[in-house]
């Protein structure tokens, strides 16, 4: 049997009698899960810790990994036939230019004369050409304009899903689409259950329209790094007619790409990272800072030495060294009190936020239990207030996707994951008329080895991003 490649929207299959070829692909397209050694199945020797991205038995693989399979076939010079079983999909626009969105703007609005950045045009055109891909662009690079451009290029009445895992992001995307004059836009989260031609939905609400998923033709997932768990994968696998797939994030791959399974899942479902020909590769924060699109950041780390937690395990160290550390609370509150302009303090636990709110009575304390309207009011003040404003928030709310224009960011939540730290710093990099730099404040915890290791990891990540780092004694 001649080697045959069958291509579908979700999965593809390589059929071949060449068992050596199938074995090579299988062995080179499998990775061990992050922290696999903690798994009960691994400890019981019921699982070897690997996730396979190519089946040696069936030749099945996620279609987004087609470039890897084709490269292997070409490398070993294996002849093959191709059967592309995906339906033809034609965008209304084959290519856009910098003035593309202005034609859809409301007459007399500030968007009527807007011009897309060169990299926004490049990334949109790449998606229109390849019909799938990962759009990796730093916070405040204008990913929303790229998403809107893709949506405006879709053919009329194309069933489309715009997906996120937070209600605030879903509402933000919905409002943006309404601003740009989209019709037939529905919402699917909380009290809303009105799917339409365009549906803005949370992952958690997709079960409400599960029978409709097979009709979806185009999918855009906002903040993809938060949407590759078991639940979203289950629903994406049901979108067998979906040929247009875009994944959007400043940090699409967790832990700087070191989580190979998450990275290959993103690529498998959505394809490779798209590049901008105008800048010669993948867009970076440093590139946008040099262009003046993003503000620069000055990152200052202060020491925390009390209480001494020499023998505490990690979770206890976080509780006693951060969330319930009143010496630390005093340091953070005094620092926030001295800063001018708009300040955001990120915390990891409710108890920590409650403590800081008691010490900063004028601060705006927002947490998971607060409704969208309360969050929107706080976000608006952190964008536009001309008076001294302090916001306190759990880091889950502001880690991704929320647009604020702050002068100061205090990371009192610790952390060590690359994607989380990059996203946090990115919250404050948006430019504003009354700011030209972000003052980022963080802490080196000398009182516990776990906390200190994480502190040093944050410093390393921030330096790698190209930001100025100052470590105080």
Residue pairs with C-beta under 8 A, 6 or more apart in sequence:
1 15
1 16
1 17
2 79
2 80
2 81
3 14
3 15
3 16
3 17
3 18
3 21
3 73
3 78
3 79
3 80
3 81
4 14
4 15
4 16
4 80
4 81
4 82
4 83
5 12
5 13
5 14
5 15
5 69
5 73
5 80
5 81
5 82
5 83
6 12
6 13
6 14
6 15
6 83
6 85
7 63
7 66
7 82
7 83
7 84
7 85
7 86
8 63
8 85
8 86
8 240
9 63
9 86
9 239
9 240
9 241
9 242
9 243
10 62
10 63
10 236
10 237
10 239
10 240
10 242
10 269
11 60
11 61
11 62
11 63
12 60
12 61
12 62
12 63
12 66
12 69
13 58
13 59
13 60
13 61
14 21
14 22
14 25
14 54
14 59
14 61
14 69
14 80
15 59
16 22
16 59
16 78
16 80
18 78
21 72
21 73
21 76
21 78
22 54
22 56
22 59
23 56
24 72
24 76
25 54
25 56
25 61
25 69
25 72
26 52
26 54
26 55
26 56
28 72
29 52
29 53
29 54
29 61
29 65
29 68
29 264
30 50
30 51
30 52
30 53
30 54
31 50
31 51
31 53
31 260
31 261
31 264
32 49
32 50
32 51
32 260
32 261
33 39
33 49
33 50
33 51
33 261
34 255
34 258
34 259
34 261
34 262
36 42
36 47
36 49
36 50
37 43
37 49
39 47
39 49
41 47
42 48
42 49
51 261
51 264
53 61
53 62
53 65
53 264
53 268
54 60
54 61
54 65
54 69
55 61
61 69
61 268
62 265
62 267
62 268
62 269
63 268
64 132
64 245
64 267
64 268
64 269
64 270
64 271
64 272
65 264
65 267
65 268
67 271
67 272
73 80
86 243
87 241
87 243
89 131
89 217
89 243
89 244
90 155
91 128
91 153
91 154
91 155
92 153
92 154
92 155
92 156
93 100
93 128
93 152
93 153
94 128
95 125
95 128
96 116
96 121
96 124
96 125
96 128
96 149
96 153
97 116
97 121
98 115
98 116
98 117
98 118
98 121
99 115
99 116
100 116
100 121
100 124
100 149
100 152
101 111
101 114
101 116
101 145
101 148
101 149
101 152
101 180
102 111
102 112
102 113
102 114
102 115
104 152
104 180
104 181
105 111
105 112
105 114
105 180
106 112
106 179
106 181
111 179
111 180
116 124
116 142
116 145
116 149
117 141
117 142
117 293
118 276
118 278
118 279
119 137
119 141
119 276
119 278
119 279
119 283
120 141
120 142
120 145
120 146
120 149
121 278
122 275
122 276
122 277
122 278
122 279
123 135
123 137
123 146
123 274
123 276
123 283
124 146
124 149
124 150
124 153
126 133
126 274
126 275
126 276
127 133
127 135
127 150
127 244
127 246
127 274
128 150
128 153
130 271
130 274
131 243
131 244
131 245
132 243
132 244
132 245
132 246
132 270
132 271
133 245
133 246
133 247
133 270
133 271
133 272
133 273
133 274
134 224
134 246
134 247
134 248
134 249
134 252
134 266
134 267
134 270
134 271
134 272
134 273
134 274
135 143
135 146
135 246
135 247
135 248
135 249
135 274
136 249
136 250
136 251
136 252
136 273
136 274
136 282
136 283
137 143
137 146
137 248
137 250
137 283
138 250
138 283
138 284
138 285
138 288
138 294
138 426
138 429
139 250
139 285
139 294
139 423
139 426
139 427
139 429
139 430
140 288
140 293
140 294
140 403
140 426
140 429
140 430
140 431
141 250
141 283
141 288
141 293
141 294
143 248
143 250
144 173
144 176
146 248
147 162
147 173
147 220
147 222
147 246
147 248
148 176
148 177
148 180
150 220
150 244
150 246
151 160
151 162
151 177
151 182
151 198
151 220
152 180
154 160
154 218
154 244
157 184
157 197
158 197
158 217
158 218
159 197
159 212
159 215
159 216
159 217
159 218
160 197
160 198
160 199
160 216
160 217
160 218
160 219
160 220
161 199
161 201
161 213
161 216
161 218
161 219
161 220
161 239
162 170
162 173
162 177
162 198
162 199
162 200
162 201
162 220
162 222
163 201
163 202
163 203
163 206
163 219
163 220
163 221
163 222
163 227
163 232
164 170
164 173
164 200
164 201
164 202
164 203
164 221
164 222
164 223
164 227
164 401
165 202
165 203
165 204
165 223
165 226
165 227
165 232
166 202
166 223
166 397
166 400
166 401
167 189
167 190
167 202
167 372
168 372
168 375
168 376
168 397
168 401
168 402
169 222
169 223
169 400
169 401
169 402
170 187
170 188
170 189
170 200
170 201
170 202
171 187
171 189
171 200
171 372
172 401
172 402
172 403
173 200
173 222
174 185
174 187
174 200
177 185
177 198
177 200
178 185
182 198
184 196
184 197
184 198
185 196
185 197
185 198
185 199
185 200
186 192
186 194
186 195
186 196
186 197
186 198
186 199
186 200
187 194
187 199
187 200
187 201
188 194
188 195
188 199
188 200
188 201
188 202
188 205
188 206
188 208
188 209
189 200
189 201
189 202
189 204
189 205
190 205
193 205
193 208
195 201
195 209
195 212
199 209
201 209
203 227
203 231
203 232
203 235
204 231
206 213
206 232
206 235
207 235
210 235
210 238
213 235
213 238
213 239
214 238
214 239
214 240
214 241
215 241
216 239
216 241
216 242
217 241
217 242
217 243
217 244
218 242
218 243
218 244
218 245
219 236
219 239
219 242
219 244
219 245
219 246
220 246
220 247
220 248
221 227
221 232
221 246
221 247
221 248
221 270
222 248
222 249
222 401
223 248
223 249
223 400
223 401
224 247
224 248
224 249
224 252
224 266
224 270
225 249
225 251
225 252
225 253
225 254
225 262
225 266
225 400
225 419
226 400
228 262
228 265
228 266
228 269
233 265
233 269
236 242
236 269
245 269
245 270
245 271
246 270
247 266
247 269
247 270
249 400
250 400
250 422
250 423
250 426
251 418
251 419
251 422
251 423
252 266
252 273
253 259
253 262
253 263
253 266
253 419
254 262
254 263
254 417
254 418
254 419
255 417
255 418
255 419
256 418
256 419
256 461
257 263
258 418
273 282
275 281
275 282
276 282
276 283
279 287
284 466
285 294
285 422
285 426
285 429
285 465
285 466
286 465
286 466
288 294
289 295
289 296
289 429
289 466
292 431
293 431
294 429
294 430
294 431
295 428
295 429
295 430
295 431
295 435
295 436
295 437
295 438
296 436
296 437
296 438
296 467
296 468
297 425
297 428
297 429
297 437
297 438
297 439
297 440
297 462
297 467
297 468
298 437
298 438
298 439
298 440
298 467
298 468
298 470
299 425
299 440
299 441
299 442
299 462
299 467
299 468
299 469
299 470
300 439
300 440
300 441
300 442
300 470
300 471
300 472
301 441
301 442
301 443
301 444
301 455
301 459
301 469
301 470
301 471
301 472
302 331
302 335
302 441
302 442
302 443
302 444
302 472
303 443
303 444
303 446
303 472
303 473
304 321
304 325
304 327
304 328
304 331
304 443
304 444
304 445
304 446
304 447
305 446
305 447
306 325
306 327
306 447
307 320
307 321
307 325
307 327
307 447
308 447
309 316
309 317
309 320
309 321
309 447
309 448
309 451
310 448
310 449
312 320
312 321
312 448
312 450
313 450
314 450
317 448
317 450
317 451
318 348
318 414
318 451
319 349
321 328
321 445
321 447
321 448
321 451
322 328
322 348
322 349
322 352
322 412
322 413
322 414
322 445
322 451
323 347
323 348
323 349
323 351
323 352
324 351
324 352
324 355
326 355
328 412
328 443
329 352
329 355
329 356
329 359
330 359
331 443
332 345
332 356
332 410
332 412
333 356
333 359
333 360
335 410
335 441
336 343
336 345
336 356
336 360
336 363
336 390
336 408
336 410
337 360
339 407
339 408
339 439
340 388
340 407
341 388
341 389
341 406
341 407
341 408
341 434
341 435
342 381
342 382
342 383
342 385
342 389
342 391
342 404
342 405
342 406
342 407
342 408
343 388
343 389
343 390
343 391
343 406
343 407
343 408
343 409
343 410
344 382
344 390
344 391
344 392
344 393
344 398
344 404
344 406
344 408
344 409
344 410
344 427
344 428
345 356
345 363
345 390
345 391
345 392
345 393
345 410
345 412
346 393
346 394
346 395
346 398
346 399
346 409
346 410
346 411
346 412
346 413
346 424
347 353
347 356
347 392
347 393
347 394
347 395
347 412
347 413
348 394
348 395
348 412
348 413
348 414
348 415
349 394
350 367
350 394
352 412
352 413
353 365
353 367
353 392
353 393
353 394
354 365
356 363
356 365
356 392
356 412
357 363
357 365
357 392
360 390
360 392
362 390
363 390
363 391
363 392
364 378
364 381
364 389
364 390
364 391
364 392
365 391
365 392
365 393
366 374
366 375
366 378
366 391
366 392
366 393
366 394
366 397
367 393
367 394
367 397
368 394
368 396
368 397
375 397
378 391
378 393
379 402
379 403
379 404
381 389
381 391
382 389
382 391
382 404
382 405
382 406
383 403
383 404
383 405
383 432
384 405
386 434
391 406
395 413
395 415
395 420
395 424
398 404
398 424
398 427
399 420
399 423
399 424
399 427
400 423
402 427
403 430
404 427
404 428
404 430
405 430
405 431
405 432
405 435
406 427
406 428
406 438
407 428
407 434
407 435
407 438
407 439
408 428
408 438
408 439
408 440
408 441
409 424
409 425
409 427
409 428
409 438
409 439
409 440
409 441
410 441
410 442
411 421
411 424
411 440
411 441
411 442
411 443
411 458
412 443
413 424
414 445
414 451
414 454
414 455
415 421
415 424
415 454
415 458
416 453
416 454
416 457
416 458
418 461
421 458
421 461
421 462
422 461
422 465
425 438
425 440
425 462
425 465
425 467
428 438
428 440
429 438
440 462
440 467
442 455
442 458
442 459
442 462
443 455
444 452
444 455
444 456
444 459
444 471
445 451
445 452
445 454
445 455
446 452
459 469
459 471
462 469
463 469
